[in-house]
């Protein structure tokens, strides 16, 4: 599996190979996501938008997982740290959105749970993600947004923060 997140380039410049699927974790242009898919043999692509992404639907070939389950589950966006912008939410909104969200083995998000948050207002994690992990115990929780590679176990859940691109075995 290839996890990609927070790539500012307008082209895919990170190699090629073969993976079973691509998980796009936000702050990526659709053209970069689709170019990555082409470079890795056009596997299925599941994605969520980030706080710097456009408010439009994904292009054909990219399955949007925001508040949906299609093999995996997902949530787009980040903490509302400014008055205007796309894909930004308050803690209470995320709690409300996830209150009945089903358990999935793999959950992808742009923002992180609080364990991977930074201490600034922009990179605060969602407490609702902490609650979801504690209650539903997905096998894997992948996120971007924090601009660093980090991995933590929370109970039986492997929480991975990806920055740029990362090939993972699941």
Secondary structure, 3 states (H helix, E strand, C coil): CEEEECCCCCCCCCCCCCCCEEEECCCCCHHHHHHHHHHCCCCEEEECCCCCCCCCCCCCCCEECECCECCCEEECCEECCCCCCCCEECHHHHHHHHCCCCCCCEEEECCCEHHHCCCCCCCCCEHHHHHHHHHHCCCEEEECCCCCCEEEEECCEEEEECCEEEECCC
